[in-house]
Amino acid sequence: MQFDLPGLQQLMLTLGEKGYRARQLAEWLYLRGAESFAGMDTLPRGLRSSLEERFVFSQPRVLHKRTARDGTVGYLLELSGGVKTEAVAIPSRKRLTVCFSTQAGCALGCVFCATGALGLSRSLLPGEMLSQLAVVAADFADVRVSNVVAMGQGEPFANYDATLSALRMMNSPELFGIGARHITVSTAGLVRPIRRFASEPEQFTLAVSLHSAEQRVRDLLMPGLSSQSLDRLREALLFYMEKTARRPSLEYALIRGVNDSQQALASLLAFCRVPAPGFHVNLLTLNASGITLGLEREAMSGGAEETPSEAQGAEGRRKPLSTPSAGSSPPLSAALPTLQKAGPAAFKRFENGLTAAGVGVSRRVSKGASIAAACGQLACRSVELQEL
Ligand code: SF4
């Protein structure tokens, strides 16, 4: 059984119960980690029986848990139907951040991302997203979850309604009570949903995976988005800033010889030339290692403008990465067979260039890399994990 708060309220009305029972049930499901309807002893016995008769009780099963040297904890979770996904807990002195998944796998196929190689199994329900927080909260009993980021498996905006529903329950003072500004959605850059997100009343934070401000390079790195031009993405972000007066962050993983040149920096600076509040650029270290670029000639040859979910179907699987076609431009991969993280000099150059142009910039320290739980590494490594 997976419901958001309005759905539970509707259910309670259907069962002839008062609306406030919905919140009690949500607490049991998402905060208190109930293991059965029978154990929910704040609910009337009759209601518990009705729930038992109507629903199969289902909570995610932790198949494996791994703790990194830096304290980051990665969870491999099995959801109903045997689908697997992952969540990551990132504790720090003052905060406990949960990186949660919005899908099992991902259809977008970014070449630097292990999840992208999985393809998409299915999108998650709101309750399945909340359950990931509940798993972490149970594990860190003395620390409250203070921040969440939809940056685990999947593209949150390809599962927009369910993701927003989950964010609202995370934000709800009656459930997790996490401040809206501490709730971040990280999108690969789906244009129409960014515009829709701009109109949501909550002050959720937006992060966009840019990784290159050069169309050809971005298409190579993020082939699932090759139908969406950087111009359209920039327009959508300008609309978002105008409407919300909030500053989105741009995620940029510096990759040696791919997006770390002086010309790449100049393109990034041009992309960032926008009115206040402007962008904040997070420079990331590439976590994936030894990923070989496919021959992305299709991606580099352009195409009609359409959203990936329209083009591929939200439940679709990505296209194979190597489909050479005659007459297109030569692949970057010919010169750059393997993705490697950029060196310190490139980080310095980008930091200095962005700062000089008045663009906010941070260098993000990647947590959890030693357990393959850092950005770009989530890939349900069930084959190498032992069941508990
Ligand atoms: S980076 Fe995000 S959008 Fe791209 S394949 Fe990975 S999970 Fe999907």
Residues whose N, C-alpha, C, O or C-beta is under 5 A from the ligand:
A	BS01	SF4	C106 L108 G109 C110 C113 T115 G116 G152 Q153 G154 E155 A188
